[in-house]
Amino acid sequence: MFENIAQLSPRKSIVGPRVTVVMPTYRRAHQIGESIRSLLEGTFVDFELLVRDDGNGTDGTSQAVIEAAGGDVRVRYHRNREPLRMPGNLNAGIQKSRGEVIAVCHDHDLYKPNFLARLLEALDLHESALFVHCAVDVVRQDGSYVCSHVGDWSELTQGDSWLKVMLSSFHCPVCALTVVRREAHEKYGLYDPQYGFVSDVEMWMRLSQHGDVVFVAAPLIQVRQREPDHVASSNWATLLRTTSAIHRRYLPHAYSGGGCVYQRLRLECRVSRQMLLGIASQVKHSFRPRTPKQVKLQPGGDV
């Protein structure tokens, strides 16, 4: 099942930080500094931060990272020679990791001081779990509060049950990121590039087949709303097709017999509904108020 998915190599040395934080970035020089500082100011300090720049080097990201790091040796910056896109960039960063656990942090979100400490504490309590995630606060681009996403799940959910949770909706219950045990990536692989922007969804489903999932009900991350021109907004149809392909792949792993047939029918109904809603939204926004025709005034005359 994992023949086409890169797997993480074992650590070359037992000497290293407890946690590796991988932060992929692309043209967010105006926000990444604040994200980095929120991590460096946290209560948990035994981590390395690998910043992976997939931009062209002209937007000031490198300088923003240097200024935010302030000489902190935990921060390591790398700019790719050629664009790797999100899954490839994440995989390249994780392959450079030295930590026992791997966290992926976004370049525009803000992390509360106890973010890593709380997630690690929860993960350490449950040896059967392969990853942990948490509730989030959603904020606008300027940082002002919008809402909170706090699920009603138990602290520990069995993997097969969590897979069914993820298959029940296109709205992924993992709101932001996960902290994953290194051995999970070594055994079951990294991100699958064929799923592009939603390759994390596929990876979480894959890991759920092999271990349990921990949830911390406290909002430990401030997730910024996406920019209006973000790829998720402009390529909604592609994302829907990709997400539905992931669901079709994993339904037979969660259900069997008539139950699988029923869930497949439900899935196809959801796909059709989302596609119609997306088309309707596009049609609605394609109509713009007509600009009044300009009429030239003749000297001394009326309109």
BAGULUM-477060 format. One record per residue (C-alpha): residue in one letter; y, x, z. Coordinates in steps of 0.001 Angstrom, whole numbers, plus 500000, padded with zeros to 6 digits. Example, Ala and Ser with C-alpha at 12.3 -4.5 7.8 and 13.67 -1.06 7.14 Angstrom:
2
{volum = A&v = 495500&u = 512300&w = 507800}
{volum = S&v = 498940&u = 513670&w = 507140}
end
This chain:
303
{volum = M&v = 500000&u = 500000&w = 500000}
{volum = F&v = 502327&u = 502938&w = 500627}
{volum = E&v = 501450&u = 505074&w = 497611}
{volum = N&v = 504887&u = 504634&w = 495999}
{volum = I&v = 506908&u = 504887&w = 499206}
{volum = A&v = 508116&u = 508220&w = 500565}
{volum = Q&v = 506819&u = 509073&w = 504015}
{volum = L&v = 508573&u = 511147&w = 506652}
{volum = S&v = 507219&u = 514628&w = 507266}
{volum = P&v = 506254&u = 515521&w = 510848}
{volum = R&v = 508781&u = 517463&w = 512881}
{volum = K&v = 508561&u = 521214&w = 512357}
{volum = S&v = 509445&u = 521858&w = 515987}
{volum = I&v = 509307&u = 519910&w = 519225}
{volum = V&v = 512739&u = 521331&w = 520000}
{volum = G&v = 515405&u = 518926&w = 518855}
{volum = P&v = 517482&u = 515915&w = 519867}
{volum = R&v = 515886&u = 512721&w = 521123}
{volum = V&v = 517640&u = 510678&w = 518440}
{volum = T&v = 518741&u = 511256&w = 514867}
{volum = V&v = 521501&u = 508931&w = 513676}
{volum = V&v = 521754&u = 508733&w = 509885}
{volum = M&v = 525065&u = 507379&w = 508583}
{volum = P&v = 525213&u = 506842&w = 504805}
{volum = T&v = 528734&u = 506469&w = 503480}
{volum = Y&v = 530425&u = 505561&w = 500225}
{volum = R&v = 534216&u = 505466&w = 499830}
{volum = R&v = 535055&u = 504409&w = 503357}
{volum = A&v = 537258&u = 507290&w = 504427}
{volum = H&v = 539629&u = 504784&w = 506045}
{volum = Q&v = 536955&u = 503481&w = 508440}
{volum = I&v = 534251&u = 506089&w = 508961}
{volum = G&v = 536275&u = 508085&w = 511485}
{volum = E&v = 536441&u = 505152&w = 513878}
{volum = S&v = 532693&u = 504572&w = 513503}
{volum = I&v = 531892&u = 508217&w = 514254}
{volum = R&v = 534157&u = 508333&w = 517301}
{volum = S&v = 532555&u = 505207&w = 518757}
{volum = L&v = 529165&u = 506955&w = 518619}
{volum = L&v = 530377&u = 510276&w = 519994}
{volum = E&v = 532063&u = 508532&w = 522930}
{volum = G&v = 528841&u = 506754&w = 523935}
{volum = T&v = 527018&u = 507299&w = 527209}
{volum = F&v = 523875&u = 508662&w = 525506}
{volum = V&v = 524525&u = 512177&w = 524213}
{volum = D&v = 521170&u = 513636&w = 523099}
{volum = F&v = 521491&u = 512874&w = 519392}
{volum = E&v = 522444&u = 514392&w = 516071}
{volum = L&v = 524602&u = 512505&w = 513560}
{volum = L&v = 523825&u = 513124&w = 509891}
{volum = V&v = 526625&u = 511808&w = 507666}
{volum = R&v = 525432&u = 511413&w = 504078}
{volum = D&v = 528268&u = 511005&w = 501564}
{volum = D&v = 527266&u = 509365&w = 498263}
{volum = G&v = 530812&u = 509407&w = 496866}
{volum = N&v = 532463&u = 511801&w = 494438}
{volum = G&v = 534350&u = 513794&w = 497061}
{volum = T&v = 537845&u = 512664&w = 496089}
{volum = D&v = 538493&u = 509863&w = 498592}
{volum = G&v = 539021&u = 511989&w = 501709}
{volum = T&v = 535723&u = 511186&w = 503422}
{volum = S&v = 534925&u = 514806&w = 504268}
{volum = Q&v = 538296&u = 515304&w = 505964}
{volum = A&v = 537923&u = 512031&w = 507867}
{volum = V&v = 534519&u = 513169&w = 509148}
{volum = I&v = 535841&u = 516589&w = 510189}
{volum = E&v = 538761&u = 515052&w = 512060}
{volum = A&v = 536578&u = 512469&w = 513810}
{volum = A&v = 533970&u = 515064&w = 514807}
{volum = G&v = 536609&u = 517288&w = 516370}
{volum = G&v = 534260&u = 520264&w = 516335}
{volum = D&v = 531335&u = 518372&w = 517885}
{volum = V&v = 528222&u = 520277&w = 516766}
{volum = R&v = 526146&u = 517091&w = 516825}
{volum = V&v = 527810&u = 515981&w = 513578}
{volum = R&v = 526471&u = 517340&w = 510278}
{volum = Y&v = 528108&u = 516325&w = 506988}
{volum = H&v = 526494&u = 516451&w = 503556}
{volum = R&v = 527771&u = 515206&w = 500193}
{volum = N&v = 525194&u = 514505&w = 497504}
{volum = R&v = 525630&u = 516323&w = 494198}
{volum = E&v = 524502&u = 513221&w = 492347}
{volum = P&v = 524648&u = 509605&w = 493583}
{volum = L&v = 521412&u = 508600&w = 495322}
{volum = R&v = 522379&u = 505003&w = 496079}
{volum = M&v = 521610&u = 503401&w = 499400}
{volum = P&v = 517793&u = 503715&w = 499714}
{volum = G&v = 517672&u = 507226&w = 498273}
{volum = N&v = 520564&u = 508387&w = 500432}
{volum = L&v = 518936&u = 507004&w = 503573}
{volum = N&v = 515570&u = 508559&w = 502744}
{volum = A&v = 517165&u = 511954&w = 502095}
{volum = G&v = 518964&u = 511778&w = 505428}
{volum = I&v = 515885&u = 510722&w = 507387}
{volum = Q&v = 513892&u = 513564&w = 505816}
{volum = K&v = 516431&u = 515970&w = 507368}
{volum = S&v = 516081&u = 514392&w = 510809}
{volum = R&v = 514851&u = 516261&w = 513884}
{volum = G&v = 514780&u = 513373&w = 516348}
{volum = E&v = 511900&u = 511495&w = 517963}
{volum = V&v = 513494&u = 508210&w = 516918}
{volum = I&v = 515683&u = 507381&w = 513928}
{volum = A&v = 518761&u = 505147&w = 513977}
{volum = V&v = 520703&u = 504128&w = 510880}
{volum = C&v = 524367&u = 503390&w = 511555}
{volum = H&v = 526847&u = 501964&w = 509073}
{volum = D&v = 530040&u = 503774&w = 508141}
{volum = H&v = 532351&u = 500857&w = 508990}
{volum = D&v = 530834&u = 499310&w = 512128}
{volum = L&v = 531793&u = 500046&w = 515742}
{volum = Y&v = 529287&u = 500894&w = 518459}
{volum = K&v = 529683&u = 500061&w = 522129}
{volum = P&v = 529396&u = 502930&w = 524645}
{volum = N&v = 525919&u = 501876&w = 525830}
{volum = F&v = 524588&u = 501125&w = 522330}
{volum = L&v = 522014&u = 503925&w = 522041}
{volum = A&v = 521197&u = 503976&w = 525758}
{volum = R&v = 520313&u = 500257&w = 525845}
{volum = L&v = 518216&u = 500323&w = 522687}
{volum = L&v = 516275&u = 503396&w = 523764}
{volum = E&v = 515664&u = 501947&w = 527217}
{volum = A&v = 514239&u = 498770&w = 525676}
{volum = L&v = 512093&u = 500659&w = 523170}
{volum = D&v = 510689&u = 502955&w = 525874}
{volum = L&v = 509542&u = 499934&w = 527883}
{volum = H&v = 507276&u = 498713&w = 525078}
{volum = E&v = 504905&u = 501304&w = 523634}
{volum = S&v = 503479&u = 498794&w = 521145}
{volum = A&v = 506861&u = 498342&w = 519429}
{volum = L&v = 507817&u = 500324&w = 516337}
{volum = F&v = 511494&u = 499395&w = 516272}
{volum = V&v = 514257&u = 497744&w = 518268}
{volum = H&v = 517351&u = 495809&w = 517190}
{volum = C&v = 520132&u = 493939&w = 518969}
{volum = A&v = 522668&u = 491130&w = 518820}
{volum = V&v = 526039&u = 491800&w = 517166}
{volum = D&v = 529658&u = 490727&w = 517189}
{volum = V&v = 531147&u = 490080&w = 513748}
{volum = V&v = 534733&u = 491266&w = 513257}
{volum = R&v = 537218&u = 491191&w = 510399}
{volum = Q&v = 538299&u = 494270&w = 508518}
{volum = D&v = 541151&u = 494695&w = 511008}
{volum = G&v = 538733&u = 494531&w = 513949}
{volum = S&v = 539641&u = 491034&w = 515146}
{volum = Y&v = 536766&u = 488939&w = 516491}
{volum = V&v = 535056&u = 486315&w = 514296}
{volum = C&v = 531791&u = 485314&w = 515994}
{volum = S&v = 528620&u = 486604&w = 517635}
{volum = H&v = 525047&u = 486561&w = 516375}
{volum = V&v = 522692&u = 486400&w = 519347}
{volum = G&v = 519149&u = 485299&w = 518585}
{volum = D&v = 516954&u = 483406&w = 521039}
{volum = W&v = 513945&u = 485681&w = 520594}
{volum = S&v = 511989&u = 487259&w = 523416}
{volum = E&v = 512559&u = 490895&w = 524281}
{volum = L&v = 509158&u = 491676&w = 522758}
{volum = T&v = 507716&u = 489833&w = 519756}
{volum = Q&v = 504318&u = 490562&w = 518272}
{volum = G&v = 504593&u = 492039&w = 514813}
{volum = D&v = 502698&u = 489285&w = 512998}
{volum = S&v = 504938&u = 486657&w = 514598}
{volum = W&v = 508071&u = 488626&w = 513700}
{volum = L&v = 506964&u = 488841&w = 510083}
{volum = K&v = 506841&u = 485040&w = 509988}
{volum = V&v = 510331&u = 484894&w = 511495}
{volum = M&v = 511640&u = 487111&w = 508711}
{volum = L&v = 509854&u = 485080&w = 506048}
{volum = S&v = 511312&u = 481799&w = 507303}
{volum = S&v = 514797&u = 482380&w = 505882}
{volum = F&v = 516804&u = 484525&w = 503486}
{volum = H&v = 519198&u = 485196&w = 506373}
{volum = C&v = 517649&u = 488297&w = 507871}
{volum = P&v = 517307&u = 488056&w = 511686}
{volum = V&v = 517947&u = 491792&w = 511997}
{volum = C&v = 521729&u = 491608&w = 511906}
{volum = A&v = 522659&u = 495239&w = 511514}
{volum = L&v = 520386&u = 498177&w = 512150}
{volum = T&v = 517274&u = 499309&w = 513943}
{volum = V&v = 516147&u = 502247&w = 516016}
{volum = V&v = 512715&u = 503222&w = 514671}
{volum = R&v = 510051&u = 505490&w = 516122}
{volum = R&v = 509577&u = 508594&w = 514009}
{volum = E&v = 505819&u = 508112&w = 513800}
{volum = A&v = 506395&u = 504709&w = 512170}
{volum = H&v = 508140&u = 506406&w = 509235}
{volum = E&v = 505475&u = 509109&w = 509159}
{volum = K&v = 502626&u = 506584&w = 508920}
{volum = Y&v = 504150&u = 503639&w = 507069}
{volum = G&v = 506917&u = 505096&w = 504948}
{volum = L&v = 510674&u = 505053&w = 504509}
{volum = Y&v = 512836&u = 502765&w = 502355}
{volum = D&v = 511387&u = 501538&w = 499064}
{volum = P&v = 514045&u = 502235&w = 496367}
{volum = Q&v = 512821&u = 499432&w = 494090}
{volum = Y&v = 514396&u = 496907&w = 496474}
{volum = G&v = 517845&u = 498465&w = 496331}
{volum = F&v = 520460&u = 497042&w = 498659}
{volum = V&v = 517890&u = 494968&w = 500599}
{volum = S&v = 515247&u = 497677&w = 500934}
{volum = D&v = 515778&u = 497570&w = 504697}
{volum = V&v = 514474&u = 493982&w = 504759}
{volum = E&v = 511258&u = 495079&w = 503057}
{volum = M&v = 510858&u = 498017&w = 505430}
{volum = W&v = 511220&u = 495838&w = 508540}
{volum = M&v = 508584&u = 493451&w = 507187}
{volum = R&v = 506288&u = 496374&w = 506436}
{volum = L&v = 506672&u = 497841&w = 509930}
{volum = S&v = 506070&u = 494410&w = 511477}
{volum = Q&v = 502555&u = 494502&w = 510046}
{volum = H&v = 501725&u = 497530&w = 512166}
{volum = G&v = 503566&u = 497110&w = 515456}
{volum = D&v = 505664&u = 494864&w = 517651}
{volum = V&v = 509436&u = 494365&w = 517648}
{volum = V&v = 511918&u = 494664&w = 520519}
{volum = F&v = 515166&u = 492678&w = 520669}
{volum = V&v = 518139&u = 493327&w = 522968}
{volum = A&v = 520145&u = 490117&w = 523356}
{volum = A&v = 523431&u = 491901&w = 524138}
{volum = P&v = 525944&u = 492420&w = 521284}
{volum = L&v = 526080&u = 496214&w = 521149}
{volum = I&v = 527633&u = 496530&w = 517696}
{volum = Q&v = 530802&u = 495215&w = 516082}
{volum = V&v = 529848&u = 494546&w = 512476}
{volum = R&v = 532773&u = 494370&w = 510080}
{volum = Q&v = 532787&u = 491659&w = 507455}
{volum = R&v = 532208&u = 493006&w = 503963}
{volum = E&v = 535075&u = 493749&w = 501635}
{volum = P&v = 535810&u = 491035&w = 499016}
{volum = D&v = 534632&u = 493340&w = 496206}
{volum = H&v = 531434&u = 494432&w = 497970}
{volum = V&v = 528277&u = 494590&w = 495843}
{volum = A&v = 526662&u = 491872&w = 497961}
{volum = S&v = 529353&u = 489424&w = 496849}
{volum = S&v = 529442&u = 490249&w = 493156}
{volum = N&v = 525675&u = 490650&w = 492645}
{volum = W&v = 524436&u = 487664&w = 494643}
{volum = A&v = 521950&u = 486563&w = 491958}
{volum = T&v = 520316&u = 489998&w = 491813}
{volum = L&v = 520110&u = 490138&w = 495599}
{volum = L&v = 518518&u = 486683&w = 495689}
{volum = R&v = 515901&u = 487665&w = 493119}
{volum = T&v = 515137&u = 490891&w = 494980}
{volum = T&v = 514934&u = 489216&w = 498383}
{volum = S&v = 512673&u = 486469&w = 497052}
{volum = A&v = 510416&u = 489130&w = 495499}
{volum = I&v = 510058&u = 490723&w = 498946}
{volum = H&v = 509162&u = 487350&w = 500449}
{volum = R&v = 506567&u = 486698&w = 497740}
{volum = R&v = 505039&u = 490099&w = 498436}
{volum = Y&v = 504620&u = 489541&w = 502167}
{volum = L&v = 503707&u = 485844&w = 502357}
{volum = P&v = 499982&u = 486586&w = 501787}
{volum = H&v = 500123&u = 489066&w = 504675}
{volum = A&v = 501440&u = 486414&w = 507071}
{volum = Y&v = 499580&u = 483303&w = 505886}
{volum = S&v = 496240&u = 482489&w = 504303}
{volum = G&v = 494622&u = 479612&w = 502429}
{volum = G&v = 496525&u = 476348&w = 502318}
{volum = G&v = 499166&u = 477692&w = 504685}
{volum = C&v = 500084&u = 480383&w = 502189}
{volum = V&v = 500282&u = 477846&w = 499348}
{volum = Y&v = 502566&u = 475624&w = 501428}
{volum = Q&v = 504834&u = 478519&w = 502389}
{volum = R&v = 505005&u = 479641&w = 498764}
{volum = L&v = 506175&u = 476168&w = 497721}
{volum = R&v = 508808&u = 476216&w = 500459}
{volum = L&v = 509956&u = 479630&w = 499279}
{volum = E&v = 510376&u = 478514&w = 495673}
{volum = C&v = 512367&u = 475484&w = 496837}
{volum = R&v = 514674&u = 477747&w = 498858}
{volum = V&v = 515132&u = 480065&w = 495883}
{volum = S&v = 516079&u = 477159&w = 493602}
{volum = R&v = 518470&u = 475741&w = 496180}
{volum = Q&v = 520209&u = 479085&w = 496754}
{volum = M&v = 520504&u = 479684&w = 493027}
{volum = L&v = 522079&u = 476264&w = 492485}
{volum = L&v = 524492&u = 476804&w = 495366}
{volum = G&v = 525477&u = 480176&w = 493953}
{volum = I&v = 526065&u = 478776&w = 490473}
{volum = A&v = 528080&u = 475880&w = 491894}
{volum = S&v = 530238&u = 478305&w = 493853}
{volum = Q&v = 530888&u = 480375&w = 490739}
{volum = V&v = 531820&u = 477297&w = 488720}
{volum = K&v = 534140&u = 476118&w = 491482}
{volum = H&v = 535967&u = 479432&w = 491634}
{volum = S&v = 536170&u = 479760&w = 487856}
{volum = F&v = 538739&u = 476977&w = 487730}
{volum = R&v = 542224&u = 478261&w = 488382}
{volum = P&v = 545471&u = 476310&w = 488396}
{volum = R&v = 547017&u = 476563&w = 484978}
{volum = T&v = 550174&u = 478606&w = 484792}
{volum = P&v = 553063&u = 476359&w = 483673}
{volum = K&v = 554151&u = 477117&w = 480158}
{volum = Q&v = 557355&u = 479105&w = 480126}
{volum = V&v = 560173&u = 477597&w = 478071}
{volum = K&v = 562960&u = 479748&w = 476789}
{volum = L&v = 566427&u = 478464&w = 477487}
{volum = Q&v = 568802&u = 478437&w = 474573}
{volum = P&v = 572361&u = 479465&w = 475322}
{volum = G&v = 574424&u = 476387&w = 476044}
{volum = G&v = 571461&u = 474053&w = 475589}
{volum = D&v = 569121&u = 471969&w = 477735}
{volum = V&v = 565456&u = 472451&w = 478294}
end
